[in-house]
Amino acid sequence: NWFVDLSECARLWMGGCIIRAKLLDSIQQAFANNPDLLNLMVDPGFASQINERAPGWRRIVSLCVTNGIACPSLCSSLTYFDTY
């Protein structure tokens, strides 16, 4: 365990990085609410967003596979999601 404050890491990224995404606000808030959070997918806010978008995610993967379009990152991330 490196004892890294992930909430503070997200806050620092927001202040000094060219990637000033709204997503970083959500990441910072999730870790601020629960410093022991093991995975963002179990944060209520992230879980809600992911579950809401899962059908579209599955549809895109299905369309890619059906049409012979490689989508290894989408397939792997969906498989990872399905393990939770």
Secondary structure, 3 states (H helix, E strand, C coil): CCCCCHHHHHHHHHHHCCCCCHHHHHHHHHHHHCCCCCCHHHCHHHHHHHHHHHHHHHHHHHHHHHCCCCCHHHHHHHHHHHCC
